[in-house]
Amino acid sequence: RLQLVADQLIGDDSQEAAAMGFLTLGRRFLNNSHDIIDDRIDVTTRGLMGLTVTCARCHDHKYDPIPIEDYYSLYGVFASSREAKDGPSPLSLVDAEHPVEPVVFLRGQPGRRGAAVPRQFLGMLAGAARQPFQRGSGRLEMADAIASNDNPLTARVFVNRVWGKLFGSYLVDTPSDFGTRSPAPVLAGLLDDLTVDFIQHGWSLKWLVRELVLSATYRSASETGDAEGDVENRYYARMNRRRLDFEAMRDAMLLVSGQLQHQTIGGASVEITGLDSQPRRSLYGTIDRQNFPALFRAFDVASPDTHAPKRFETTVPQQALYLMNSPFAVACAQRLAQDVMSESEDRVARVLLLYRSILARDPDDAERQLALEFVRATTARMDAVQAWRQLSQVLLVSNEFFFLD
């Protein structure tokens, strides 16, 4: 509700007005208002309800019961909202003084105006008792309908997104499309049960995360084994092996090297990609939508310009080259080397400290001997600090560090 209509729910001095960046920080499409509104409808309906409503911009949806009239009902809601020029947050929408009375654009062309339609919610969800919105643009009534306990989609979509983040795969594998063309979930009953419990616990994210991470499946290892015939682990007989995304990778490297500044909560965004990268959590990294850093692209960070159902996972040479050569990775390894060298004079103890700090375990005999031999051979060619720095970096770029088993 805050993401859609914070301007009507909070006071003038509330920082929660920034939630509306969900709508207002999208693409500008050369200031084409029709495309801007289409993008806002898309991110609202796919993002919150798993419905591809923008398929009905030019014609009735071919597969789901969303007629073109429903698209332009929502179009009228957003066309009746304008971006605030002042106030607590420049990101907010506010209702226009005179709401727009929408009409259908025939074949999606604004110059071909068809029948008038009221601003109202989607018929497939509102049912036969649907009434036109009465208050201003209708954004508040739309937000209430989306976030309603009676809406069969919103809570399910949210639960499915949280499940996918924690388990590495989704109960509904198309998290932004719960339509008739998406594959039916194998564990539909599980999604239903979690959704009902989620609603009964006041839509509490904290409750949901606790419920999932305390489950036997989440706490199992990825090597446990597959159920018979279930090589894709669709029934979750074991945990999925997961690779850290870019933000978690960067935070983990800062954490194990003792640099992560996690005491301060909130505040302005900081630069995390250049030479002046700040050691704050990647959550606070500045995102420049007009100049998206190549580093983010290399590590599959989702584009901030469009709705992204889920992240891609690629393995490309740029990732390894960054971890071997970037000043950030080198600085983390250097810090680890200096710490273990100051902690102990004994090489065996230093190897043990590095393994415990980076991989959270002790090395086996073969690993210990290999590490000692590496340090001995490398020290013959360069100073000891650089030798231990290289060993630290070898462990930091290992699969074991980047994959959760």
Buried (B, 14 or more C-beta within 10 A) or exposed (E): BBBBBBBBBBEEEBEBBBBBBBBBBBBEEEEEEBBBBBBBBBBBBBBBBBBBBBBBBEEBBEEBEBBBBBBBBBBBBBBBBBEBEEEBBBBBBBBEEEBBEBBBBBEBEEEEEBEEBBBBBBBBBBEEEBEEBEEBBBBBBBBBBBBBEEBBBBBBBBBBBBBBBBBBBBBBBBBBBBBEEBEEBBBEEBBBEBBBBBBEBEBEEEBBEEBBEEBEBBEBEBEEEEEEEEEEBBBBBBBBBBBBBBBBBBBBBBBBBEBBEEEEEEEEEBBBBEEEBBBBBBEBBEEEEEEBBEBBEBBBBBEBBEBBBBEEEEEEEEBEEBBEEBEBBBBBBBBBBBBBBEEEEEBEEBBBBBBBBBBEEEBEEEBBEBBBEBBEEBBEEEEEEBBBBBBBBBBBBEEEBBEEE
